[in-house]
Amino acid sequence: MEKKITYGFFDLPPLGRVILARTREGLCYMGVDDGVDDLARRFPAASLQHDQAGMTAVAQQVLKAWAGEDPLPPLDLSAGTAFQKQVWDALLHIPRGQTRSYGALARQIGKPTAARAVGQAVGANPVAVLVPCHRVVNANGQTGHYHWGPETKVRLLMAEGAAA
């Protein structure tokens, strides 16, 4: 059965334009100013439907969650492998304003030699910002790679009060 994904575009300070997408189960994608190309690449077998009005309530939930006013909206991270989901769950437990190194995250999930694999799972995170992959930095404290660019990562960290 083909998965149906509904999406819309919204402004989210400090990022600007984001694309939000959801399945029946919850928010499955949040990308920064990249149209639908990355969404389509990540979910090649899904039926994508633009529904700006239908996504407005989700956007309000995302804004409130980002501001720390409300809990996260329901998430659908089912597209990940078991290992990726384990890493993404660990990301959800990094407090706002704090960072972790890839190695520290690997140790946290009980796989101390898997820093590189953790980095790949962090990079595969489909729900930017809310599953806070931007809170993972290199062991030397440098921001490292970020799908939407190091400047975006620094803006997110600064907005959360983390040293960037």
VENVEN-V735998 format. One record per backbone hydrogen bond with DSSP energy under -0.5 kcal/mol. NH is the residue of the N-H (numbers start at 1). CO is the residue of the C=O. Records with the same first field share a line. If there is no record, write none. Layout:
# VENVEN-V735998
NH->CO  CO
This chain:
# VENVEN-V735998
5->3  47
6->22
7->49
8->20
10->18
12->16
15->12
16->12
18->10
19->31
20->8
21->29
22->6
23->26
27->74
28->21
29->21
30->126
31->19
33->17  31
37->34
38->34
40->36
41->37
42->38
43->39
44->41
46->43
47->3
48->46
49->5
51->7
55->51  52
56->53
59->55
60->56
61->57
62->58
63->59
64->60
65->61
66->62
67->63
68->65
69->64
70->64
76->27
77->75
80->77
85->81
86->82
87->83
88->84
89->85
90->86
91->87
92->88
93->90
94->91
95->93
98->95
100->135
102->137
105->101
106->102
107->103
108->104
109->105
110->107
111->106
114->111
118->114
119->115
120->116
121->117
122->118
123->119
124->120
125->122
128->30  126
130->128
131->127
132->130
133->131
135->132
136->133
137->100  135
138->142
141->138
149->146
153->149
154->150
155->151
156->152
157->153
158->154
159->155
160->156
161->158
162->157
